């Protein structure tokens, strides 16, 4: 086999791998996770309006780097099953005031296992809704 064929095959494999990863990322970030977020907000007296992905490397009030020990490591055809996804969630309280919350969705083995909540301005939330937020210490 000549070098041209080898380089072409390697280049094609790399291009396909990049394309698959882009499709997976687009699918993950395109979801608003309304079916998971809305019931949690309703339990705390808030009404879901929308949730959007903030963008790459934007984590809001969550730490930029967190060390997590003890998470499983699953891969299916090179796609990792453990990842975190962030959402900026817009909601309203009973008085009609709009609030912005940040949700960190933690996935293990491709399944949502935990949702953590934080707010940039927790003081503006109604008292019954503050129980939703994790301790930011």
GIBEL-V945204 format. One record per residue. D_CENTER is the distance of its C-alpha to the mean C-alpha in Angstrom with 2 decimals. Layout:
BEGIN
d_center=D_CENTER
d_center=D_CENTER
END
This chain:
BEGIN
d_center=45.21
d_center=45.20
d_center=42.69
d_center=41.64
d_center=40.49
d_center=38.52
d_center=36.80
d_center=36.06
d_center=34.58
d_center=32.36
d_center=31.26
d_center=30.52
d_center=28.43
d_center=26.38
d_center=25.94
d_center=24.88
d_center=22.35
d_center=20.81
d_center=20.87
d_center=19.18
d_center=16.32
d_center=15.97
d_center=16.03
d_center=13.33
d_center=10.94
d_center=12.14
d_center=11.68
d_center=8.04
d_center=7.31
d_center=10.18
d_center=9.22
d_center=9.08
d_center=8.94
d_center=12.14
d_center=13.90
d_center=11.84
d_center=11.44
d_center=14.97
d_center=17.06
d_center=15.67
d_center=16.44
d_center=19.76
d_center=20.76
d_center=20.70
d_center=22.63
d_center=20.01
d_center=19.68
d_center=16.50
d_center=17.07
d_center=14.00
d_center=10.30
d_center=9.42
d_center=7.27
d_center=9.20
d_center=10.16
d_center=10.71
d_center=11.33
d_center=10.60
d_center=9.29
d_center=11.71
d_center=13.60
d_center=11.78
d_center=13.91
d_center=13.53
d_center=14.64
d_center=14.47
d_center=16.69
d_center=15.78
d_center=18.85
d_center=19.53
d_center=16.49
d_center=17.84
d_center=17.87
d_center=17.78
d_center=18.35
d_center=19.58
d_center=21.52
d_center=19.85
d_center=16.20
d_center=14.33
d_center=12.96
d_center=11.20
d_center=7.91
d_center=4.99
d_center=1.48
d_center=3.20
d_center=5.62
d_center=9.35
d_center=11.12
d_center=14.83
d_center=17.21
d_center=20.94
d_center=23.15
d_center=26.53
d_center=28.35
d_center=26.36
d_center=24.74
d_center=21.38
d_center=18.70
d_center=15.47
d_center=12.91
d_center=9.66
d_center=7.22
d_center=5.32
d_center=4.58
d_center=6.89
d_center=8.46
d_center=12.15
d_center=14.57
d_center=12.27
d_center=12.01
d_center=9.73
d_center=11.73
d_center=10.57
d_center=8.97
d_center=10.07
d_center=11.33
d_center=13.12
d_center=15.25
d_center=17.07
d_center=20.19
d_center=20.36
d_center=24.10
d_center=23.80
d_center=22.15
d_center=24.76
d_center=25.85
d_center=24.86
d_center=21.19
d_center=20.96
d_center=20.76
d_center=17.16
d_center=16.22
d_center=16.20
d_center=18.92
d_center=17.92
d_center=20.80
END
